[in-house]
Amino acid sequence: MKLIDICEFIVDCPHSTAVDAGVGYPLIRTPNIGKGRFLLDGVHRVGETAYNARNARAVPQDHDLILAREAPAGNIAIIKNGLKVCLGQRTVLIRPNKDKVVPDFLLYYLLAPQQQHNLLRAANGATVSHVNMPIIRNLDITLPDITEQDKIASILSAYDDLIENNRRRIRLLEESARHLYEEWFARFRFPGHERVRIVDGVPEGWERKKLGALCSEIKDRILPQQITNKIPYIGLEHIPRRSITLNTWGKAEDVSSTKHIFKKNDILFGKIRPYFHKVGVAFIDGLTSADTIVLRPKTVELLPLVLLASSSDKFVASTSKSVKEGSKMPRADWNVMQTHPVFIPLKSVTIQFNEFIFSVLNQLGMLSFAIQKLQISRDLLLPKLMSGEVAA
């Protein structure tokens, strides 16, 4: 049978761009579609009128699947918990027929290697793989009975639920770190601030320095032929939006171009215009995209301040204005970025700030490794469950 035979419908997205209103309903674009769950950090949003217009063909509802036709082609996520969304460009809404297939099972079935291969082998596009609607609708499907589907879906969903729970904890920890930085370094409401005068816009005893005095841009490169082992690789696709935590990565042996080397505690900053808001701290040594700026604090003690300053909204906004225009992919200019002002507090404030942020970073690191292990276990188990090699 074909995929369309077990679905109520498969609907293509509107072929138009929706303006990000900043508030309202999540607009699910291809970067927001992970492998099983949505990635909603920094998601674009639309108002009621745009929401209704984009859902004129069908209103997404719980247990519907949304598939990315491009970049990254083949990724699929499921709608849960009453999330109200609308489709961005190059996405497809799939509504499973629950009398024929368990929606969660279909999600993982389509993410299994064999179905991904069948979807993507006929993808076209000179530079970006693009899956056409006829390929999606006519994908060959072979299903076990409903009871078996439900068992398999329950096992794999448990992994994704744990991953999502860890990501939720990451978001809360990050919010606490950002809030502390904004309070102490933007509003100057640090411990004892009531007794400190502000002189020329800076608390008395504090220093105003340039970011470049606190960290360096690292340009250590490695050629593809020099990569001989399973070195972790963090590309722009692995750096989450509006998050400072790098909790997923691939293998450098799978890449085919020159990369940058980074070390644990380096900060990775996407330097191409669409990725300026992608900033994260590395909890491992590895390689990253040549389109990433690698920042290394001059001392470990400077890591909390450099990380929070370089991931702040103010810094990202100023970086956006520093791009070198005149090319298809405008890039940030480190020579401008490094002039960004950073406030250096009194030693007593620095000690308290570092104690809190390092505690947060330790927890973020543990959660990141837990997520990576869960993802690896799920991805190893997925094809075995689908093939029957492992019984549900």
N, C-alpha and C positions, 0 to 999 in steps of 0.2 A: 504494500500500500504506500501511498504518498503522504507527506506531511499534511497537506491540505485535507486529506481524508479523515484525520483525527482532530481537526480544528473546526471551530465554528466559523472563523475567518482568519485571513492573514492580510493585513492592511498596510500599505506603504504610507510613509509620512508625507506631509505637505512639502512641495519642492520650493520652499521660500525660507528666508532667514527671519527669525523673530528677534526683535531688539530686547536686550537684557534690561528689564525694568528695575532690577535690584530687589524687588519684593514681589510676592504673589506665589504662583504655582511653579514648581520645578519644571524646567524645560530640559528634557532628557536628550542630550546630544551624545555623539559617540564616545567622547572622553568620560562620560558619566556612566557608561555601561561596563561593569567589570565582568568577572567570570562567576556569575551566580547572583551577585548583589550589585546595587547601584552605588556609585561613588559620588556622593552629593556635596562634598566639600567644595565650595566655590561654584556651585551649580548656578546657571543663569535662571532667572525667574521672569514670568510674564503675568500680566493682569488678567482680569476676568474676560475681557473682550478677545484678547489673543488666545487665551485658553480655550474658549468656545470655538473660535475659528479653526484652530489647529486640531481640534477633536471633532470636527464636523462629520468625519467618516465613522468614527467610533471613539467612545470615551474610555480610556484605559481604566481598568478596575483590578481588584485583588485577583491574583493568580494568573493575570495576563503576563506574557513574556515580551520583552523588547529586545530586538536583535540589532546589532550594529552591522550595517552593510559595508562600512569603510572604517579604517583607522581607529581602532583595530577591528578589521572585518572578522565576523564570527563570534565576537563576544556577546553574551546574552545574560540578562538579569530578569528577576521575577518581581512583580509588584506585590507588596505585603503590607499589612497593618493599615489599610485604608489610605495609603499614600496616593494623593491626587496629582497626576503629572500630565504633561502633554509631550508630543513627539517633536524632537528637533530634526534637522536634516539628516538624511542617510540612515534613518532608523526604520524598523518595521515592527508593527504590533501583531502579536500572535495570541489568539485566544483559544486555548485547548478546549476540546469537548470532554468534559469531566466524566461522561459515560464511557469514554473510550481510552482516556489516558489521565494519569495523575499529573497535574501541572508541574510539580517539583521534579517528578521523574523525567518528564519531557525536557525540562531545563537541563538536567545533567546528561541526559541522553544526547542532546544536541551539542553539549560541551565535550563529549567523549571524543578521543582522537579520530576514530573512524568517521564519525559524522562531520567533524571539523574538516577533515581531509576531503570528504565528498562535497562540502559546501565551498571550500576554497580552491579546489583544483580547477574549477571552471571560472574562477573569478577573473575579471578582466581589468584593465587599467594600466597605462604605461608606467606610472610612478606609484599609484596607490591601488591596492587590491580592492575590487568593487564586486559585491555579490548581487546578481540580478534577481528580480522577483520570481521569474519562472524557475530558477534553480532552487530557490527557497521553497516555493509551493510544491515542487515536484521531487523534493528530496525523498529518497527511498527510506521507509521506516519499517522496522521489525520490532514488535513489542512483546514482552512477557505478559502474563495475566495481571489484572489489576492488583491482586494481593501482593504479588512479587514486586510490582512497580512501587507500591506503597512502602514496602520494607526497604528497598534500595534508596528511595527518596528520603526516608527517615534517617538512615545512616549518614548520607552525604549532607543533608540539611543540618545535622548536628554539628558537623565541622564548620559550616558557614555561619551558624548561629554563634559558635564560640569565637570565630574570627571577628564577627560584627560586634560582639560584646567587648572584645579587646580593643577594637577601634573606637568604640564609644568611650572606653576608659581613657584612651589616648587623647581624644578630643577634650575631655574634661581636664586632664592634666595640662594640656597645651593652653587651654583657656586660663587656667590659674597662673601659668607662667607669663602669658601675655598681659593679663590684668596687673600682675605685680610690676612688670616692666613699665606699663603705661602710668601706673600710679606713682612710681618712684622716679622715673626718668623723663616723663613727659609732663606730668602734673606737679612733680617735685613734692609729693606727699609721702616721703620716706620717713622712717622712724626718727623722731626728734626734729622734724622739719619746722615745727612751731618756733623753735629757738634759733633758727638759721636765717640770716638775711639773704635776699636775692640781690646780687650785684651784677649789673650788666647782663641780666637774663639768666644768670647761673648762680646756684646756691653758693654761698661763701665757703671757700675751701675746696670747691670742685674745680675740675679742669674741662675745658672744651677742646677736644682733639679731633683729628680727621680719622675716618675709618681706616685709611691706609696706614696709619701709625700703629694700629692694633692688630692688623692681619696682613697677609701677603697673598697675592694671586699666584697659584701654583700651576705651572705649565709642563709638568713632567708627562711625557708622551710615550706611548708604546705602539708599535706596529702590529698588525694582525698576525704576522708570521712569528712574532716574538711571544705570543700567548701560547703557553704549553700546558697549563693545568686549569682546573676548574675555579678560576678566579671569579668572585662575585662581580656582577655588572649592574650598575644602576644607570639606566638611561632616563631621558626626560619623561618617558612613559611610566617609569616607576616612581617618580617623585609626585606625591599627592598634592592636590591643590589646597591652598590655605591650611597647610599643615607643615610642621617642622620635623616630622617623624618619618624616616625612611624605613618602612616596614615590609617592603617586598623588593626582590631583586632577581635577576636572571644570572646566566653564566656567560663570561666573557668569550668563551670558546665559540659561542653562537654568533658573534659579531664579525664584521668583515671590513672594518675601516679603522683608521688610527683613533686611539682613545686617550683620555687623560687618566693618570694614576692619582688615586686619592688614598689618604690614610684615615684611620679611626679618629674621630673628633674634627675632621675637616667639614666644611660647610659647602654644600653644592647649590649653585644658583643658576637657574636656566637663563641663558643670555639672549635667546631669540624672543622677539616681541610677544608671541602668544604665551610664553612660559615665564615671564618675569615674576609671577606670583608663586612660582615653584621654587621653594627654598627648603633645604633639609639638612640635618646633621647626620653624619655617617657613624654608625655603630660598628663598622667593620672596615678593613682595608679592601680596596678593589679598584675597578675601573669605571669610568663614566664617559658619557658622550662628549665629543669635542665641542658641542654646543652648550656645555656647562662650564661656568666659572667655578674653579675650586679655590675656596678661601681657607687659609690656615692661620688661626690665631697665633700671635707671636709667643704666647705662653698658654698653658692649660688654664690658668686662672682667668684669662681673658675670654675663654670660650663662651660662658653664659652671656656676657655683654655683647660680644660680636654676633652671636647667634640671634639674640632677641632684637638687636639693632638692625641686622641685615634682613630679618624677616618681618619687620614692622611695616605697617601700611604706609607710613611716611616715606620709608626708604624705597619701597617698591614703586611708589608714585613718582619719586624723584628719579629713579632709574628709568622709568618709562619715558621721561623727558630727555634722557641722555643718549638715546639710541642714535646710531649712525644710519642715516637715511640713504636712499639711493639704490637699494637692492631689494630683491624679492623678500628676503628675510632680514629686516633690520635687526641689528644686534646692539646689546648694551655695551657701553664704553667704560671699561674699568678705570681708565684715567679720570673720568668724571665721577664714577661711583665712589672711588676712594677718598674723594674730598667731602663726603657726607659727614656732618658734624655728629660726634658722639660725646656724651657727657661722662666724665670719669669722677665718681664720687669719693668721699672720704673713705679711708681704709675700713672703718667700722661698718659703714653701709655696704661696702663691697663684700665683706666677710658674710654678712647676713644674706645679701642677695645671692652670692655664690652657693651658700649652704642650701638655700631653697631650690635654686635652679638645678644644681647637681643632683639633688634628691629626685627632682622631676625627671631629669635625663636618665638616671639609673632605672627608674620605673618604665620610662618610654623604651629604653633599650631591651629590658626583659620582655615587655609586651611585643616588641617588634620581632624578637627571636621566636616567641611563642606563635605569633601569626605565621611566620615563615615555616615553622615545623608543621603547623596545622595545614597550611596550603600544600606542602610537599606530600603529607600523608593522604590528604584528600585526592590530590592529582594522581598518586600512585594507585589508590584504591578504586577510583572512578572507572577506568577501563576494565579492571578485573571484575568488578560487580556487573558491568554491562555485558561482558562476554560470558559470565557464568563461571569464570575461573575461581572466584570466591563467592561462596553462598551468602545470601543476605540473612 
